[in-house]
Amino acid sequence: DTGVSQDPRHKITKRGQNVTFRCDPISEHNRLYWYRQTLGQGPEFLTYFQNEAQLEKSRLLSDRFSAERPKGSFSTLEIQRTEQGDSAMYLCASSIGPPGEQFFGPGTRLTVL
Amino acid sequence: AQSVTQPDIHITVSEGASLELRCNYSYGATPYLFWYVQSPGQGLQLLLKYFSGDTLVQGIKGFEAEFKRSQSSFNLRKPSVHWSDAAEYFCAVGDNNAGNMLTFGGGTRLMVKP
């Protein structure tokens, strides 16, 4: 069990560029979650997959954000036309459920200049 | 909508002293409750969880928490704090009807004095 991994760990981009993050969950975990954490705050839920189906999306997830989980394995989170307000830590978690405790990856820190 | 409140933003305790971190939640049904710890530059690590049953739950690193339905609380305790416990602590409630998506509190930053 290698845990949840995320790539890249850090991303610096210019406003208006597109970025894509990857999350590899713990193998056999059927649920995968994305959260966003800004400095000094707790994580906020963005979206969740059960296998390959995206079942919940937060109102925080504007139309510039899209997430996929092809074949129910790894997941990608893409942000189009990044804005400075997108600067945050993006966390991925996986679980086997229900109910399932969530195991978190180390996160991808995004800085938009 | 569910919510979690951690009233204490910062807490400082002396090494060896006892610790209690407060957590209050709002949720319509029986909640799933969690405490996570986050060290600088690290991901979130689960300390303990409550799904059902015994309201006093034991976790890793000597932590425990007690679910009190009447007070909508899930406070975290440790009898003797170690310097390595200095970190940010997050309480969270899981939504049973939405894939157990977690709602987190704002966190409590724990500092430990030698």
Interface residues (C-beta under 8 A of the other chain):
Chain A: V4 R31 Y33 Y35 G40 Q41 G42 P43 E44 F45 Y48 Q50 L55 E56 L91 A93 S95 G97 P98 P99 G100 E101 Q102 F103 F104 G105 P106 G107
Chain B: V4 Y32 F34 Y36 Q42 G43 L44 Q45 L46 K49 F51 F90 A92 G94 N96 A98 G99 N100 M101 L102 T103 F104 G105 G106 G107
